[in-house]
Amino acid sequence: MKHYIIVKFKDKEAGLRLVPEIGALFEKTLLLDGVKGVTLHETNSERENRYHLMIEMTLTPEGLEAFDGSDVHRYWKATYGDLLESKTIFDCE
């Protein structure tokens, strides 16, 4: 399955400067059982109403459960949550 985390930063430029460290954080999810891939996509739009970053994860349903309970997930929310204006989560096949 695919698990997408789509975020809009409060400050786009500051948020996008964090992409390398966010990428390094999410690379650690590859050590979790059932997580098969992680790709980060930065926006190419200058439009104000667009989101800035999409984190795409390929995983099994068990991998999603492992991610939800992981230290990476807790760290992501604790460290970056206050920097986000909004966030959308989308799961699909």
C-alpha positions as CSV (number, residue, x, y, z in Angstrom):
1,M,0.0,0.0,0.0
2,K,0.9,3.7,-0.3
3,H,0.9,6.0,2.7
4,Y,1.2,9.7,1.9
5,I,1.9,12.5,4.4
6,I,1.3,15.8,2.6
7,V,2.3,19.0,4.5
8,K,2.1,22.7,4.3
9,F,4.7,24.5,6.4
10,K,3.8,27.8,8.2
11,D,7.0,29.2,6.6
12,K,7.6,27.5,3.2
13,E,11.3,28.5,2.8
14,A,12.3,27.5,6.3
15,G,10.3,24.2,6.0
16,L,11.9,23.3,2.7
17,R,15.4,23.9,4.2
18,L,14.5,21.0,6.6
19,V,13.8,18.5,3.8
20,P,17.3,16.8,4.0
21,E,16.9,16.2,7.8
22,I,13.3,15.1,7.3
23,G,14.5,12.7,4.6
24,A,17.2,11.3,6.9
25,L,14.6,10.8,9.6
26,F,12.2,8.9,7.3
27,E,15.0,6.8,5.9
28,K,15.1,5.2,9.3
29,T,11.6,3.8,8.7
30,L,13.2,1.4,6.2
31,L,14.4,-0.6,9.3
32,L,10.8,-1.3,10.3
33,D,9.2,-4.5,9.3
34,G,6.9,-3.9,6.4
35,V,8.3,-0.6,5.2
36,K,9.6,-1.1,1.7
37,G,10.3,2.5,0.5
38,V,10.2,6.2,1.2
39,T,10.3,9.0,-1.3
40,L,10.1,12.8,-0.5
41,H,8.6,15.1,-3.1
42,E,9.0,18.9,-2.8
43,T,6.6,21.3,-4.4
44,N,7.5,22.9,-7.7
45,S,4.7,25.5,-7.4
46,E,4.8,29.0,-6.2
47,R,1.1,29.2,-5.7
48,E,0.1,30.2,-2.1
49,N,-2.7,27.5,-1.8
50,R,-0.3,24.6,-2.5
51,Y,1.2,22.1,-0.1
52,H,5.0,22.0,0.2
53,L,6.1,18.5,0.8
54,M,4.8,15.0,0.2
55,I,6.3,12.0,2.0
56,E,5.4,8.8,0.1
57,M,5.8,5.5,1.9
58,T,5.4,2.1,0.4
59,L,4.5,-0.4,3.1
60,T,2.3,-3.3,4.2
61,P,-0.7,-2.8,6.5
62,E,1.6,-4.2,9.3
63,G,4.3,-1.7,8.2
64,L,1.8,1.1,8.7
65,E,1.1,-0.1,12.2
66,A,4.8,-0.4,12.9
67,F,5.4,3.2,11.6
68,D,2.5,4.6,13.6
69,G,4.0,3.2,16.8
70,S,7.6,4.0,16.0
71,D,10.1,6.4,17.5
72,V,10.4,8.0,14.0
73,H,6.7,8.8,14.0
74,R,6.8,10.2,17.5
75,Y,9.9,12.3,16.7
76,W,8.3,13.6,13.5
77,K,5.2,14.8,15.3
78,A,7.1,16.3,18.3
79,T,9.8,18.0,16.2
80,Y,8.0,19.2,13.1
81,G,4.3,19.3,14.1
82,D,4.4,22.9,15.3
83,L,6.0,24.0,12.0
84,L,3.1,22.8,10.0
85,E,0.1,24.9,8.9
86,S,-1.7,21.8,7.8
87,K,-1.2,18.1,7.1
88,T,-3.1,15.5,5.1
89,I,-2.8,11.8,5.4
90,F,-3.8,9.6,2.5
91,D,-3.6,5.8,2.2
92,C,-4.3,3.8,-1.0
93,E,-3.3,0.7,-2.9
